[in-house]
Amino acid sequence: MATPMAFFRGQIVPLEQANINVMTHAFNYGTAVFEGVRGNWNAEQNELYLFRVEDHVKRIRQSAKIMRMGLRFNDEEAANIIQQVVEKSGFKEDVYVRPMIYMSSEIVGVRMHNLEWDFLVYVTPFGSYLDPDQGARCATSSWRRVDDTEIPARAKVNGLYVNNAMAKSEAQLNGFDEAIMLNQDGHVSEGSGENIVMIRNGKLITPAPSDNILEGITLETALELAAKEMGLSVERRSIDRSELYIADEVFMTGTAAHLTPVVEVDRVPVGDGKPGPISKRLQSLYFSSITGRQPAYTSWLTPVYARAGVRA
């Protein structure tokens, strides 16, 4: 039977024991950065594969630097902590792992300097975030994507996600699956928790980092697979809202969402209103890669139980 575990204050403990004080600075002011790491279960191999752990560690370190924090472990040590937390939890299903660096000082005061920080990791079961088969119905949000001069957009800052949450709730309360956020200039930025890729005339087009996107690990995975396995070219440029209406296909990428086709934007069907052939082919390649079924891409994977020397 699985028992959720966490790395908290330097130790691996049962998740129920990983509790912060209500005065913790990060709880009061959102002064933390985080990552989301997927663990994908392969029942045939009896193995749970963590996806691109090292890349997530590098990105949380970058986020922490922007927020005047640090990570006291090197990349290998941090990756090993993540793997150990998942292995000791013993899940035999898809999971979501949340590493976080947070201001741990128990003090009142708005600032980023002269505070202590700490590193924690927890794991929880996690299924489909969006429907990968039916695709997502999206709406352009009235909430604009935060600008980098307001809150660093390329960092996964906990407090920033109020912006995303407002957009997500607006979309779902209006009957859609997901929001598409525009940047301050009115160009397409990203979803509430996903990057966006548009396909026109056989080319993949995605917003550049200057459009205040999170520099997505799943996005780069999808683009690499498209180039190597399907021979498709990629262009990074600004996208207008109306251009999504006339796209051949659109899909979203993210740790939670995986690779999900978009079938409708603002009640305008994308293509014929069904997941398109390129998106479906790329989605198949992606899912087979993250579950250990593509030998060419096993370097992306950390097998939890084999690496621990045990079998679940």
N, C-alpha and C positions, 0 to 999 in steps of 0.2 A: 504494500500500500504506500502511495506517495505521501511524503511529509514536506510541505513547502519550507524551505530554508532561506536564510538571508546572511549576508556578510555585513556585520554591524559592529562598529567600534572595534575593529581589528579581529573579530572572531566570527566563525560560522555558527549561527544559532537558529533555533526554530523561528519561523517568520513571526509568530505571535509575540516573541520577546524583543523584536526589533522596533522599539518605540522611542520617539523623540519627545522632549519636553515641549510644552505649549509655548514656551518663550524662545524656542529655537529661531534664530534669525531667518533662516530659509522659509520656515512656516509662516512667519509674519510678513515677509517682504518678497517672497519668490526668488530669493538669491541662491539659486542652484542651477546646475546644468545636468542634463541626463542623456541617456541613449536608450534605444530599444533594440534588443538583439533577439532574433527569432531562433527558436529551436524547433526543427521539423522532424517529426517522427516517421521512420521507415519501418513498417511492421514486418515486411519480408526479411529485412536485415536485422530486425530487433535492435535498432540503433536510433539514437536521437542526435541529429546533426545541428550544431550551432553554425550560423551563417555569418561569415566575414567578421569574426570576433575582433581580430587585430585592427581592422579598419574602423570598427566602432570605438575601440580604445583610443586610437589616434584622434578620432573626431571629438571625443569627449575631452581629451587633453587640450585640443585647440579651443573648444568652447570654454574650458576652465581658464585658459590663459587670457582670453578676451574679457572674462569676468573677474580677473585679478585673483584667481585661485590656482591651485595646482593639483597634481596627482602624485602622491608619495611613493607610488610603485612604478617600476618600469613597465613597458608594454607587455612583456612576457609574463611578469608577475600579475598584472591586472587581468590578463586573459586567463591565466590559471585560476585566479580567484573566481572568475565568472564560471569557468568550467566546473570547478569544485562545488559551487553552490548548486548548480543544476544536477550534477551527478549525485550529490548527497540527498537531493529532493526526491529522486527516483521516479520521475514522471515517465509514463509510456504513452504520450500524446504530444501534440503541438503545444509549445510553451512560448511565453514572452518573458524576456529577462530585462530588468531595469537596473542598469548601473547609474549611479548618481553621485555627483560631487556637490556638496552643499555647505553653506555657511552654518556651522554647528554652534557658534557662540550663542549663549542664552542671554541675550541683551537687546534692549530696545534702542533703536537709533537707525536712521536712514543713511547708509553708507556702504561702501564695498571694501574699505581699507581697515586695517587693524582689527581683523576678525579671524577666528580660527575656522578651518574647513575640514571636512572629513569625506570619506568614500564609503558608499554602501552599495549593495547589490541584492536584489530579490528576484524571485521567479514565480510565475503563476501560469496555470493553463490558459490557452488562448487560441480560439478557433478563427473562423473567417471574420474579418472586419467589414469588408464589403463583399457582395456576392460575385465571385470570380466568373461564374458561368453565365448569369443573366446580364451582368454589367451594371453600371451605376447610372442613375439619373441625377444630373447635377444642375445646380442653379448658381448664377453669378451672385455673389454676396454683396449686400450693401456695406459690409465691413471691409475696409481696405487692409491689405497686408501691411503690417508694421514696417516702417522704413528703417534702414540700418542706422540712421542718425538718431533714431528714437530708442529702439532696443536692438542690439546686434542681431540681424536677421540670419546670419550664417552660423550662429550659435544656437544650440537647443536649450534655451533659457526657460526654466519652469514658468516664471511669471509671464513670459511672452505668450504662453498658450491660452491665456484668457482671450486674446485676439482670435485665435483659432476656434476656441470653444464657442464664442459668440456666433461666428460664421456657421459652424456645424449645427448648432441648435436652430438658428434661423432657417437653414436649409431643411432640416428634418421636420420642424414644426410646420413648414409650408408644403410638406409632402414629398420632398426630394431625399435622395440618399446621401448626397455630399455637396459641399460648397466649393465654388471656384472663386478664389480671391484675386482681385486686381491690385496692382501696386499703386503708389501715390500718383503715378503718371497715367493711370488708367489702362495699363497693359496687364495681360495675364501673368500672374505670379505662380500660385500653386493652390492646392486644395487645403483643407483644414489640417491634413496630416500626410499629404502626398505631393509628389512632383507630378507635372503634367507633360505629356508628349502628344503632339499632333502629327498625323501622317497626311501628307499631301503629295500626290504624284510620285509615290514610292519613296519619299524622303521623310525621315524622322526629324521633326522640328521641336525644340524645347527651349524655354526661356533661359537666358544666360544668368549667371550669379548676380549680375548687376540689377536684375529685376527683383531682387530681394528674396530669392529662393533659398531654401536650405540645400546645401550641396549634398545631394542624396546618394547614399551608398547603393540602394536598390536601383535608383535611376541609372547610375553608371554601370551597374550589372546588366540592366536591360539593353543599354546602348552598346555595350561590348558584345553581347550575344547577337544583337541585330547586325552588327558589322561583321563579326567573325563567322557566324553560322548562316546568315541570310544575305550577306553582301550588300546591306543597306547603308546609305550615307546618312550622316547626322549634321544638322545645322542648329547652332545655338543663336537665337535672336529673339527680339521682342515679338509678341503675338497680340494682336487685337482681339477683343472679345468677339466681334462679329466673324473673325476668321475661323473660330471654332465651329460656327454654324455651317460652314462650307467645307470643313475638313472631310477627308475620306474616312479617317478613323481618328479616335482619341483614346488614350489610355492613361491611367494613373499608376504611379509606383510608390511604394513605401514599405517600411518594415511591417507595419500592421496590415496594410492593404495588399501586400505582395504586388502583383501586376494585374490590375483590374480594368477591363475595357469600359469606356464611357459610351453609353448608347443615346444619351439625350443631354442637351445643354439648353437651359431656359425654355423647355418644352419644344425645342427644335430637334428633330432626330439627327443623330450623327450618322452619315451614310444612309443605310436603309433601316436604321434604328435597332440593329443587332450587332453583337460583337463582330468586328471585321476579321478577314483572313490573316492579315499580318499580325494583329493583336493576339489572335488565338494561337498562331504558330509560335509567337514569341513567348506567350504565357506558358505554353507547353514546354518549351525549352527551359524556361526559368524554373518551373516547378520540378522538372526532372533534375535540374542542376542542384537545387537546394536540398533535395532528398537523397543525394548520393547516387543518382542514376545516370550521371554524365561523367565518365572517367576523366574527361579533359578538364573538368572544373572542380575536382576534389580538393584542390589547394584552397578553395574558398571555405571549406568545411572543417569543423572540429567535431570528430565523433566523441560524444560524451562518455559512453560506457567503455568502448574499446580503449580509448585513451587513458581511462582510469584503471584499466586492467581487469574490468569486471564486465559482466553482461547483465542487462536489466532483466 
